Amino acid sequence: MTNDKLEKLEKLEKMKIWILTSEHNAYDQYGYYHLGWFQKKPTFNELQKIMKKLKETHNNSLVEHLLEFGKCDTKIRCGGEVSYQLEEHESLN
């Protein structure tokens, strides 16, 4: 294998993606949901767009918290909770 091919293979192996999920913890225990994935760490605007689609109130502070800490919990009706996670993972090549 040539050096060029080896370098390309090494880059592929090092690729990472960012995954956004939510976990619903309410009376009927919904579990985890995949909300989106990104080739690089998402921007404030990208995450804000998703939160608006989910009709999350206080979405600006939620997005700021996700970008800084990677996790954020919000209260929902009936005393339940929604937990959002933004995590970096190695891509599956």
HELIX and SHEET records of a PDB file:
HELIX    1   1 ASN A    3  LYS A   14  1                                  12    
HELIX    2   2 PHE A   44  LYS A   53  1                                  10    
HELIX    3   3 ASN A   59  PHE A   69  1                                  11    
HELIX    4   4 ARG A   77  GLY A   79  5                                   3    
SHEET    1   A 4 GLY A  31  PHE A  38  0                                        
SHEET    2   A 4 LYS A  16  ASN A  25 -1                                        
SHEET    3   A 4 GLU A  81  GLU A  90 -1                                        
SHEET    4   A 4 LYS A  71  LYS A  75 -1                                        
END                                                                             
